[in-house]
Amino acid sequence: MRRTVLLRPAAAALLVATLVLAPRWVHGAAVLLLTAVFAAYLLRHLVFLTAALRPAPAEPAGPVDPPRVTVLIPCHNEAKVVDGLTTALAALEHPADRLQVIFVDDRSADGTGDLLAAALGNRPNWQLLRRAADAVGGKSAALNDALELATGEIVVVFDADHQPAPDCLRELLRPFADPKVAAAQGRCVVRNPDDGVIARLVAVDYLCGYLVNMAGRARVFGLPAYGGANCAVRTEVLRELGGWNVASVTEDTDLSLRVWLSGRRIGYAERAVDTELAVTGLGAYYRQRYRWARGHQQVCRDYRGQLLRSPHLGWPEKAEALLFLYVFHVPVLCVAAVLLAGLELSLPGLSTVGLLWPVAPLMAAGPVLEIGGGLIRAGAGRREVLPLLLFPFLFVVSMLLCTRALLDGWAGSRYSWVKTERTAQAPNARGAAT
């Protein structure tokens, strides 16, 4: 840890020194590179927005007979949300004789295991797996233990704070009518947007992410990602791929890449809706997004070479997959752009840096358009639009945490999966934001 703390400022100082001492042509080349990257992501945003705003394609018919499904729910100190979770699962519209539900009490210390045991009641298709106190921690390890007990053809994962709609499984299974589809992702909606400004902004971010970004990637490239909750995967494929990667703190992104590299596809079931709790404080937001950035950047390092060599993806698909992999590097490039702009103010001789100012709008234009598209598709009102004024502040936070994650990853600092803090149980507001 001490080594990492020392390396962060050292790496930052080295970067600044390089920018200051580099010849002018290097600054010009850096500006051109930044311009090209920001323009590429802006074009990507525009393509996704255009595709998402078009009439939705017809939904696949789904499997003729309901397949056997195993639902896995990893739970670590989830006493605040267990009641809402079990109530929602009990209302799922799927034949009970073809549904297996496995709760995993992952070393909880708040009575979660006892609450889950009481919820089993007289449901023979529900079971509880209690992990030993000395078991390897983390979501991936808990899911892998539960996978050994799975009997379903399809494995579905919900996080403990999620509450699926009654028809969620039926909609989530539709993409599996295509034998090439190995996994499917549903749509998650924040149900506690009134719990503070951060929760409101996260709710809007989810509208953008699922109604524009995910929808656009599915409709244009056929490459939606497996998101880690409200998602499904063929059991046979999951076991063939070795289950979830316990070395990754973003097991969902890791599995997405392994599915694509195996020549299979991931489907997107937009009408498979469940609700979840957003973080409500800036500290919790920072820790959650740092984990996302750290894990996503690691997946990028692990799989980018294999992705470029993959015989299963065409060059347009490879280009999109690379843009997806590098998305948590873009805020770091924004930090570099700010540093270059600052050099122009402090070192007037670096006139080439002046080229950067026309690039600045590209940093914001794409996300703003996607957010607007998400609000339009959701039929959001004025109340959802006003908090957007705070998104620039939240993006600055993202610039800082993504840069820290990249430096920590380069430094080789140890990092393990960290559970997102839960707020108190929020009432189900599924219909208010769908």
TIZARO-100726 format. One line per field, with one value per residue (C-alpha): residue in three letters; x, y, z; chain. Coordinates in pm, 1 decimal. Each point is the difference from the previous one (the first is absolute). Last residue first. Example, Ala and Ser with C-alpha at 12.3 -4.5 7.8 and 13.67 -1.06 7.14 Angstrom:
r	[Ser / Ala] $
xx	[1367.0 / -137.0] $
yy	[-106.0 / -344.0] $
zz	[714.0 / 66.0] $
c	[A / A] $
# end
This chain:
r	[Thr / Ala / Ala / Gly / Arg / Ala / Asn / Pro / Ala / Gln / Ala / Thr / Arg / Glu / Thr / Lys / Val / Trp / Ser / Tyr / Arg / Ser / Gly / Ala / Trp / Gly / Asp / Leu / Leu / Ala / Arg / Thr / Cys / Leu / Leu / Met / Ser / Val / Val / Phe / Leu / Phe / Pro / Phe / Leu / Leu / Leu / Pro / Leu / Val / Glu / Arg / Arg / Gly / Ala / Gly / Ala / Arg / Ile / Leu / Gly / Gly / Gly / Ile / Glu / Leu / Val / Pro / Gly / Ala / Ala / Met / Leu / Pro / Ala / Val / Pro / Trp / Leu / Leu / Gly / Val / Thr / Ser / Leu / Gly / Pro / Leu / Ser / Leu / Glu / Leu / Gly / Ala / Leu / Leu / Val / Ala / Ala / Val / Cys / Leu / Val / Pro / Val / His / Phe / Val / Tyr / Leu / Phe / Leu / Leu / Ala / Glu / Ala / Lys / Glu / Pro / Trp / Gly / Leu / His / Pro / Ser / Arg / Leu / Leu / Gln / Gly / Arg / Tyr / Asp / Arg / Cys / Val / Gln / Gln / His / Gly / Arg / Ala / Trp / Arg / Tyr / Arg / Gln / Arg / Tyr / Tyr / Ala / Gly / Leu / Gly / Thr / Val / Ala / Leu / Glu / Thr / Asp / Val / Ala / Arg / Glu / Ala / Tyr / Gly / Ile / Arg / Arg / Gly / Ser / Leu / Trp / Val / Arg / Leu / Ser / Leu / Asp / Thr / Asp / Glu / Thr / Val / Ser / Ala / Val / Asn / Trp / Gly / Gly / Leu / Glu / Arg / Leu / Val / Glu / Thr / Arg / Val / Ala / Cys / Asn / Ala / Gly / Gly / Tyr / Ala / Pro / Leu / Gly / Phe / Val / Arg / Ala / Arg / Gly / Ala / Met / Asn / Val / Leu / Tyr / Gly / Cys / Leu / Tyr / Asp / Val / Ala / Val / Leu / Arg / Ala / Ile / Val / Gly / Asp / Asp / Pro / Asn / Arg / Val / Val / Cys / Arg / Gly / Gln / Ala / Ala / Ala / Val / Lys / Pro / Asp / Ala / Phe / Pro / Arg / Leu / Leu / Glu / Arg / Leu / Cys / Asp / Pro / Ala / Pro / Gln / His / Asp / Ala / Asp / Phe / Val / Val / Val / Ile / Glu / Gly / Thr / Ala / Leu / Glu / Leu / Ala / Asp / Asn / Leu / Ala / Ala / Ser / Lys / Gly / Gly / Val / Ala / Asp / Ala / Ala / Arg / Arg / Leu / Leu / Gln / Trp / Asn / Pro / Arg / Asn / Gly / Leu / Ala / Ala / Ala / Leu / Leu / Asp / Gly / Thr / Gly / Asp / Ala / Ser / Arg / Asp / Asp / Val / Phe / Ile / Val / Gln / Leu / Arg / Asp / Ala / Pro / His / Glu / Leu / Ala / Ala / Leu / Ala / Thr / Thr / Leu / Gly / Asp / Val / Val / Lys / Ala / Glu / Asn / His / Cys / Pro / Ile / Leu / Val / Thr / Val / Arg / Pro / Pro / Asp / Val / Pro / Gly / Ala / Pro / Glu / Ala / Pro / Ala / Pro / Arg / Leu / Ala / Ala / Thr / Leu / Phe / Val / Leu / His / Arg / Leu / Leu / Tyr / Ala / Ala / Phe / Val / Ala / Thr / Leu / Leu / Leu / Val / Ala / Ala / Gly / His / Val / Trp / Arg / Pro / Ala / Leu / Val / Leu / Thr / Ala / Val / Leu / Leu / Ala / Ala / Ala / Ala / Pro / Arg / Leu / Leu / Val / Thr / Arg / Arg / Met] $
xx	[-3974.9 / 53.7 / -319.1 / -129.9 / 265.6 / -34.6 / 46.4 / 46.6 / 361.7 / 176.9 / 257.3 / 318.2 / 238.7 / 378.6 / 154.1 / 208.6 / 372.2 / 181.0 / 373.1 / 286.2 / 374.5 / 212.1 / 176.0 / 130.2 / -160.2 / -332.8 / 34.8 / 78.2 / -301.5 / -232.7 / 122.1 / -66.4 / -345.4 / -73.1 / 104.5 / -172.8 / -311.9 / -12.7 / 29.3 / -290.3 / -209.5 / 64.2 / -96.6 / -317.8 / -123.6 / -205.7 / -163.8 / -190.5 / -260.3 / -96.6 / -159.9 / -249.4 / -82.7 / -159.7 / 134.2 / -170.5 / 250.9 / 102.0 / 41.5 / 201.6 / 229.6 / 47.1 / 92.8 / 254.1 / 145.4 / 24.7 / 168.5 / 243.2 / 103.5 / 31.5 / 214.5 / 356.0 / -72.3 / -61.9 / 366.3 / 146.2 / -24.9 / 225.9 / 266.3 / 145.7 / 137.9 / 246.8 / 191.1 / 90.2 / 232.3 / 192.5 / -270.1 / 109.8 / -238.7 / -328.3 / 90.3 / 125.7 / -341.4 / -157.5 / 242.3 / -80.9 / -374.0 / 46.0 / 198.4 / -280.9 / -247.2 / 220.1 / -50.9 / -375.9 / 28.0 / 180.4 / -318.7 / -146.8 / 302.8 / -165.8 / -316.5 / 201.2 / 190.2 / -324.6 / -127.1 / 315.4 / -5.4 / -362.3 / 80.8 / 304.8 / -194.7 / -15.9 / 35.1 / 358.6 / 130.0 / 346.7 / -102.0 / -202.0 / 281.0 / 225.6 / -264.7 / -76.4 / 201.8 / 87.5 / -359.5 / -124.5 / 231.5 / -139.4 / -353.1 / 91.6 / 162.5 / -269.4 / -290.0 / 168.6 / 66.1 / -364.4 / -120.2 / 250.3 / -74.3 / -377.7 / 25.1 / 200.1 / -238.6 / -300.4 / -329.0 / 99.5 / -274.8 / -238.5 / -128.7 / -302.5 / -68.3 / -108.8 / 12.2 / -148.5 / 341.7 / 108.1 / 349.3 / 173.2 / 360.6 / 175.0 / 225.9 / 332.6 / 198.6 / 164.4 / -340.7 / -88.0 / 342.4 / -31.5 / -341.9 / 123.2 / 271.7 / -246.6 / -231.7 / 275.9 / 95.1 / 224.1 / 191.5 / 221.8 / -302.7 / -88.1 / -354.0 / -57.5 / 268.3 / -100.7 / -149.7 / -194.2 / -152.3 / -74.9 / -187.1 / -190.1 / -121.4 / 21.9 / -248.7 / -2.4 / -189.8 / 339.4 / 358.3 / -33.0 / 55.5 / 79.9 / -191.5 / 186.6 / -243.5 / 182.9 / -270.8 / -310.0 / 172.5 / 252.7 / -276.7 / -223.2 / 286.4 / 100.7 / -343.9 / -268.2 / 234.6 / 283.2 / -199.6 / -277.3 / 267.0 / 177.2 / -331.6 / -42.3 / 363.6 / -66.9 / -304.9 / 189.5 / 278.8 / -248.7 / -174.4 / -226.9 / -268.1 / 152.0 / -66.1 / -131.9 / 290.8 / -85.2 / 189.9 / -62.4 / 62.1 / 318.8 / 24.3 / 255.9 / 103.4 / -186.9 / 98.3 / -294.1 / -245.2 / -311.2 / 229.6 / -83.4 / -348.9 / 120.4 / 26.7 / -358.7 / -143.1 / 232.8 / -105.3 / -375.5 / -55.5 / 229.4 / 340.3 / 93.4 / 372.5 / 177.6 / 138.7 / 155.2 / -178.7 / 156.9 / -174.3 / 146.7 / -161.3 / -23.8 / -83.9 / 152.6 / 231.9 / 173.9 / 357.5 / -99.9 / -60.8 / 370.4 / 87.4 / -243.2 / 159.3 / 349.7 / -104.7 / -171.0 / 301.4 / 158.1 / 198.0 / -153.4 / 130.6 / -340.8 / -154.6 / -261.4 / -366.5 / -197.8 / -375.1 / -265.4 / -321.4 / -171.3 / -154.3 / -190.6 / -163.3 / 177.5 / 320.7 / -45.3 / 97.6 / 333.2 / 57.3 / -58.6 / 233.6 / 273.4 / -27.8 / 46.8 / 250.7 / 330.8 / -22.1 / 260.2 / -140.8 / -354.6 / -68.2 / -364.4 / -84.2 / -332.1 / -95.4 / -281.2 / -144.1 / -241.1 / -104.3 / -111.0 / 115.9 / -180.9 / 216.0 / -206.0 / 206.7 / 312.0 / -147.0 / -90.7 / 343.1 / 180.5 / -217.1 / 53.9 / 374.0 / 81.8 / 122.8 / 133.2 / 247.9 / 325.0 / 146.1 / -258.6 / 64.0 / -328.3 / -7.8 / -312.3 / 2.8 / -229.9 / -141.6 / -121.7 / -352.8 / -119.9 / -8.1 / 308.3 / -35.5 / -199.9 / 274.3 / -104.2 / -74.1 / 244.7 / -46.1 / -107.2 / 303.6 / 116.9 / 250.2 / 165.8 / 50.6 / 128.4 / 240.9 / 142.3 / 31.4 / 178.4 / 241.4 / 70.0 / 78.9 / 223.8 / 196.5 / 20.1 / 139.0 / 264.6 / 96.8 / 21.2 / 210.1 / 239.8 / 20.2 / 70.9 / 269.5 / 159.8 / 6.5 / 153.3 / 264.8 / 66.1 / 72.8 / 286.0 / -58.9 / 122.7 / -335.7 / -200.4 / 266.4 / 26.8 / -377.4 / 3.8 / 297.5 / -172.1 / -314.0 / 204.5 / 185.7 / -323.6 / -152.5 / 319.3 / 37.3 / -351.3 / 45.3 / 322.6 / -162.9 / -281.6] $
yy	[265.0 / 261.3 / 21.4 / -349.2 / -175.6 / 219.1 / -274.7 / 161.5 / 60.7 / -231.1 / 191.9 / 81.8 / -267.9 / 37.5 / -149.9 / -305.8 / 20.2 / -252.0 / -9.6 / 236.5 / -49.8 / 274.8 / -87.2 / 351.3 / 1.5 / -93.7 / 268.5 / 260.3 / -107.4 / -2.5 / 346.0 / 136.5 / -159.2 / 143.2 / 353.1 / 21.6 / -158.7 / 268.6 / 261.8 / -176.8 / 33.6 / 373.7 / 25.1 / -201.4 / 260.2 / 199.0 / -329.7 / 27.0 / 217.6 / -255.8 / -265.8 / 246.3 / 138.5 / -327.4 / -329.4 / -185.1 / -282.4 / 17.4 / 376.7 / -18.6 / -262.8 / 208.6 / 304.0 / -203.9 / -127.5 / 352.6 / 133.3 / -294.1 / 74.5 / 377.4 / 14.8 / -84.0 / 103.9 / 355.1 / 21.3 / -79.9 / 358.9 / 95.2 / -258.0 / 177.6 / 254.4 / -267.6 / 71.0 / 342.5 / -140.8 / 325.4 / 133.9 / -232.5 / 43.6 / 39.3 / -241.7 / -247.9 / 1.4 / -113.6 / -289.8 / -93.9 / 17.4 / -226.9 / -249.5 / -7.2 / -56.9 / -287.5 / -152.7 / 46.1 / -199.5 / -293.9 / -140.3 / -36.2 / -194.9 / -342.6 / 129.5 / 184.4 / -324.9 / -196.7 / 254.9 / -26.6 / -378.8 / -2.9 / 223.0 / -220.1 / -325.4 / -223.4 / -378.8 / -28.6 / 179.6 / 151.9 / 353.7 / -136.6 / -221.8 / 305.7 / 207.5 / -277.4 / 37.7 / 370.3 / 94.7 / -231.0 / 186.1 / 335.8 / -128.1 / -124.3 / 322.7 / 215.6 / -198.0 / -14.9 / 375.2 / 45.7 / -172.9 / 172.0 / 345.3 / -48.5 / -119.5 / 311.7 / 229.2 / -133.1 / -153.2 / -320.9 / -122.8 / -274.1 / -242.9 / -59.5 / -277.1 / 11.3 / -265.7 / 225.0 / 98.6 / -360.3 / 36.0 / -306.2 / -108.4 / -188.2 / -299.9 / -40.3 / -95.1 / 343.9 / 163.4 / -214.0 / 55.5 / 374.4 / 13.4 / -220.0 / 251.7 / 288.2 / -179.6 / -112.7 / 360.1 / -51.4 / -263.6 / -270.4 / -213.3 / -34.3 / -133.9 / -351.4 / -195.1 / 81.6 / -346.5 / 40.4 / 325.2 / -149.3 / -295.8 / 223.8 / 230.7 / 354.6 / 244.6 / 357.6 / 213.2 / 51.9 / -23.7 / 217.6 / -236.0 / 235.9 / 94.1 / -87.0 / -39.8 / 283.0 / 251.9 / -118.2 / -142.7 / 281.1 / 255.4 / -165.2 / -23.3 / 363.9 / 153.3 / -152.6 / -191.9 / 243.5 / 320.8 / -107.3 / -131.3 / 337.7 / 167.7 / -224.0 / 60.2 / 374.9 / -35.6 / -226.5 / 257.5 / 283.4 / -174.8 / -289.8 / 99.4 / -216.7 / -313.9 / -250.9 / 6.3 / -200.0 / -300.6 / -132.9 / -363.5 / -162.6 / -327.4 / -277.2 / -276.7 / 120.3 / -201.6 / -238.3 / 289.6 / -71.3 / 101.2 / 366.8 / -47.7 / -128.2 / 344.4 / 81.9 / -308.3 / 44.9 / 361.5 / -62.7 / 44.8 / 305.9 / -65.1 / 158.1 / 56.5 / 81.4 / -353.8 / -4.5 / -210.2 / -274.2 / -237.5 / -336.5 / -176.0 / -376.3 / -34.7 / -246.2 / 236.7 / -143.1 / 46.6 / 346.0 / 102.2 / -30.5 / 191.1 / 276.6 / 49.5 / 6.4 / 256.8 / 224.4 / 30.2 / -185.5 / -322.7 / -216.0 / 27.3 / 77.6 / -291.2 / 71.2 / -61.9 / -126.2 / 50.6 / -174.4 / 83.0 / -263.5 / -167.3 / 317.7 / -69.2 / 280.0 / 104.8 / 351.6 / -109.6 / -129.5 / 327.7 / 202.8 / -230.4 / 36.7 / 380.7 / 23.2 / 285.5 / -189.0 / -139.8 / -256.3 / -21.7 / -118.2 / -128.7 / -20.3 / -266.8 / 10.4 / -291.2 / 44.6 / -263.3 / -157.0 / 348.0 / 93.3 / 358.8 / 324.9 / 140.6 / 108.5 / -191.2 / 168.5 / 345.3 / -85.2 / -156.6 / 313.7 / 246.3 / -192.8 / -46.6 / 369.7 / 130.1 / -339.5 / -7.3 / -70.8 / -197.9 / -157.1 / -170.9 / -68.0 / -282.1 / -84.7 / -342.0 / -36.4 / -308.5 / 108.2 / 128.9 / -178.6 / 178.8 / 209.0 / 372.5 / 167.8 / 251.5 / 362.7 / 202.9 / 282.6 / 321.0 / 305.6 / 228.5 / 208.9 / -263.9 / -23.0 / 374.8 / 25.3 / -291.1 / 147.9 / 344.1 / -137.8 / -195.3 / 311.9 / 188.2 / -287.4 / 17.1 / 379.5 / -16.1 / -250.1 / 192.5 / 331.9 / -154.4 / -141.3 / 333.3 / 180.3 / -250.8 / 42.4 / 376.6 / -35.7 / -233.3 / 249.9 / 265.4 / -198.1 / -170.2 / 172.7 / 113.4 / -308.2 / -237.7 / 188.1 / -25.4 / -374.5 / -57.6 / 195.4 / -213.0 / -321.0 / 114.6 / 115.9 / -349.5 / -197.3 / 97.7 / -106.4 / -321.6 / -92.7 / 70.5 / -242.4] $
zz	[-1638.9 / 268.0 / 201.0 / -66.5 / 200.7 / 304.8 / 256.3 / 338.1 / 100.2 / 242.9 / 201.3 / -190.3 / -111.4 / -20.2 / -312.6 / 80.9 / -72.1 / -221.8 / 56.6 / -77.8 / 21.7 / -152.7 / -324.8 / -58.6 / -344.3 / 155.7 / 266.5 / -267.5 / -205.0 / 302.4 / 108.4 / -347.7 / -2.6 / 345.3 / -90.6 / -337.5 / 149.0 / 270.2 / -276.6 / -171.5 / 316.0 / 3.4 / -368.3 / 80.8 / 249.9 / -251.8 / -90.6 / 328.5 / -179.0 / -264.8 / 222.5 / 151.8 / -343.8 / -102.4 / -126.9 / -285.7 / 41.7 / -365.9 / 23.8 / 321.1 / -151.2 / -312.8 / 206.4 / 192.3 / -325.7 / -142.7 / 313.2 / 1.7 / -360.7 / 24.2 / 313.6 / -104.3 / -357.8 / 124.0 / 111.1 / -342.0 / -123.9 / 296.0 / -76.8 / -299.9 / 242.1 / 108.6 / -317.9 / 136.9 / 264.6 / 41.3 / 230.3 / 284.9 / 295.5 / -188.6 / -276.5 / 258.8 / 166.0 / -325.6 / -13.6 / 358.5 / -72.4 / -302.0 / 207.1 / 257.7 / -284.8 / -113.0 / 344.1 / -39.0 / -326.0 / 160.1 / 152.9 / -351.0 / -123.1 / -6.2 / -167.0 / -264.4 / -54.5 / -36.5 / -250.5 / -212.4 / 21.6 / -115.2 / -297.4 / -73.2 / -4.1 / 306.9 / 27.3 / -128.8 / 311.9 / -37.8 / 101.6 / 291.0 / 119.9 / 23.9 / 178.2 / 252.0 / 320.5 / -23.1 / -73.3 / 273.9 / 238.8 / -111.7 / 62.7 / 347.1 / 115.8 / -159.3 / 148.6 / 339.5 / -12.9 / -97.2 / 315.7 / 231.0 / -143.8 / 15.5 / 361.1 / 88.7 / -188.6 / 187.4 / -113.4 / -176.0 / -230.9 / 107.6 / -258.7 / -217.6 / -249.8 / -359.3 / -270.2 / -269.1 / -130.6 / -56.9 / -148.5 / -142.5 / 43.0 / -279.3 / -49.3 / -181.4 / 311.1 / -4.4 / 40.5 / 302.1 / 156.2 / -46.5 / 164.1 / 286.0 / 88.6 / -21.4 / 244.1 / 236.3 / 66.7 / 304.0 / -195.9 / 149.8 / 93.4 / -370.2 / -25.0 / -127.6 / -184.9 / -357.3 / -49.5 / 323.7 / -121.1 / -340.8 / 148.9 / 239.8 / -276.9 / 132.1 / 149.4 / 120.1 / 246.8 / 162.8 / -131.1 / -308.8 / -290.8 / -285.9 / -312.4 / -319.1 / -289.7 / -175.5 / -86.2 / 188.5 / 306.8 / 37.5 / -40.7 / 260.1 / 248.5 / -47.5 / -49.3 / 225.1 / 231.6 / 66.8 / -45.5 / 234.3 / 239.5 / 2.9 / 79.2 / 304.0 / 98.7 / -8.0 / 223.7 / 243.5 / 21.8 / 60.4 / 285.4 / 90.6 / -254.0 / -272.4 / 209.3 / -254.7 / -245.9 / -311.8 / -134.3 / -349.1 / -93.9 / -126.5 / -188.0 / -34.2 / -240.1 / -308.0 / -308.0 / 57.1 / -56.6 / 209.4 / 285.8 / -65.7 / 154.4 / 339.2 / 160.8 / -96.9 / 170.8 / 296.0 / 56.1 / -19.3 / 375.3 / 8.9 / 154.3 / 335.1 / 37.8 / 326.2 / 32.8 / -346.5 / -257.4 / -211.4 / -241.6 / -96.0 / -297.2 / -51.3 / 368.1 / 245.3 / 187.2 / 308.0 / -126.6 / -120.2 / 361.7 / 81.7 / -316.1 / 92.4 / 341.8 / -150.7 / -260.1 / 254.7 / 225.5 / 287.2 / 7.5 / 270.7 / 358.6 / 153.3 / -187.3 / -263.6 / 75.0 / -297.2 / 33.2 / -204.6 / -181.3 / -218.2 / 305.8 / 91.0 / 334.7 / 183.9 / -173.8 / 140.5 / 351.4 / -126.8 / -183.6 / 316.0 / 193.3 / -260.1 / -8.5 / 377.5 / -14.6 / -16.0 / -351.0 / -116.0 / -355.0 / 59.5 / -350.2 / -99.6 / -255.7 / -187.3 / -227.9 / -250.3 / -233.0 / 251.2 / 111.8 / -350.7 / -64.1 / 76.0 / 278.6 / 302.9 / 258.6 / -134.9 / 66.5 / 360.8 / 55.3 / -117.2 / 190.9 / 324.0 / -52.8 / -47.3 / 334.8 / 114.0 / -291.5 / 182.9 / -291.2 / -228.1 / -335.7 / -183.4 / -255.3 / -201.6 / -165.6 / -300.6 / -167.8 / -339.4 / -66.5 / -314.5 / -335.8 / 82.5 / -69.9 / -274.3 / -74.6 / 57.8 / -311.7 / -56.4 / 200.6 / -196.9 / -53.9 / 294.2 / 111.8 / -342.0 / -31.2 / 357.4 / -46.5 / -320.1 / 159.8 / 307.5 / -221.7 / -207.8 / 323.4 / 109.7 / -323.5 / 16.8 / 354.8 / -111.6 / -314.4 / 183.4 / 275.3 / -259.1 / -183.5 / 327.3 / 90.8 / -343.1 / 46.0 / 344.2 / -142.3 / -280.1 / 263.2 / 150.3 / 336.9 / 316.5 / 139.4 / -100.2 / 125.0 / 329.0 / 46.8 / -66.1 / 229.5 / 279.1 / -37.9 / 8.5 / 311.9 / 162.3 / -46.6 / 62.0 / 363.2 / 97.9 / -200.4 / 178.3 / 336.7 / -90.1] $
c	[A / A / A / A / A / A / A / A / A / A / A / A / A / A / A / A / A / A / A / A / A / A / A / A / A / A / A / A / A / A / A / A / A / A / A / A / A / A / A / A / A / A / A / A / A / A / A / A / A / A / A / A / A / A / A / A / A / A / A / A / A / A / A / A / A / A / A / A / A / A / A / A / A / A / A / A / A / A / A / A / A / A / A / A / A / A / A / A / A / A / A / A / A / A / A / A / A / A / A / A / A / A / A / A / A / A / A / A / A / A / A / A / A / A / A / A / A / A / A / A / A / A / A / A / A / A / A / A / A / A / A / A / A / A / A / A / A / A / A / A / A / A / A / A / A / A / A / A / A / A / A / A / A / A / A / A / A / A / A / A / A / A / A / A / A / A / A / A / A / A / A / A / A / A / A / A / A / A / A / A / A / A / A / A / A / A / A / A / A / A / A / A / A / A / A / A / A / A / A / A / A / A / A / A / A / A / A / A / A / A / A / A / A / A / A / A / A / A / A / A / A / A / A / A / A / A / A / A / A / A / A / A / A / A / A / A / A / A / A / A / A / A / A / A / A / A / A / A / A / A / A / A / A / A / A / A / A / A / A / A / A / A / A / A / A / A / A / A / A / A / A / A / A / A / A / A / A / A / A / A / A / A / A / A / A / A / A / A / A / A / A / A / A / A / A / A / A / A / A / A / A / A / A / A / A / A / A / A / A / A / A / A / A / A / A / A / A / A / A / A / A / A / A / A / A / A / A / A / A / A / A / A / A / A / A / A / A / A / A / A / A / A / A / A / A / A / A / A / A / A / A / A / A / A / A / A / A / A / A / A / A / A / A / A / A / A / A / A / A / A / A / A / A / A / A / A / A / A / A / A / A / A / A / A / A / A / A / A / A / A / A / A / A / A / A / A / A / A / A / A / A / A / A / A / A / A / A / A / A / A / A / A / A / A / A / A / A / A / A / A / A / A / A / A / A / A / A / A / A / A / A / A / A / A] $
# end
